[in-house]
Amino acid sequence: MKELLWPLGVLVVWFVLNAWVLPRFGVKT
């Protein structure tokens, strides 16, 4: 299960960074 949980966690973090954190700093991707 951990082998599956690791890439899922990375995708979630990447999505959060792109959808929430970067726009707050005015970064458009």
C-alpha positions as CSV (number, residue, x, y, z in Angstrom):
1,M,0.0,0.0,0.0
2,K,2.8,2.4,0.8
3,E,4.2,2.0,-2.8
4,L,0.8,3.4,-4.0
5,L,0.5,6.0,-1.2
6,W,3.8,7.7,-2.0
7,P,3.0,8.7,-5.7
8,L,-0.5,9.7,-4.7
9,G,0.8,11.9,-1.9
10,V,3.2,13.6,-4.4
11,L,0.3,14.2,-6.9
12,V,-1.8,15.7,-4.1
13,V,1.0,18.0,-3.0
14,W,1.7,19.0,-6.6
15,F,-2.0,19.8,-7.2
16,V,-2.3,21.8,-4.1
17,L,0.8,23.8,-5.0
18,N,-0.4,24.6,-8.5
19,A,-4.0,25.3,-7.5
20,W,-3.6,27.3,-4.3
21,V,0.0,28.2,-3.3
22,L,1.3,29.5,-6.6
23,P,-1.7,31.7,-7.5
24,R,-1.4,33.3,-4.0
25,F,2.1,34.5,-5.0
26,G,0.9,35.6,-8.4
27,V,2.5,32.8,-10.3
28,K,0.7,31.7,-13.4
29,T,1.4,28.2,-14.7
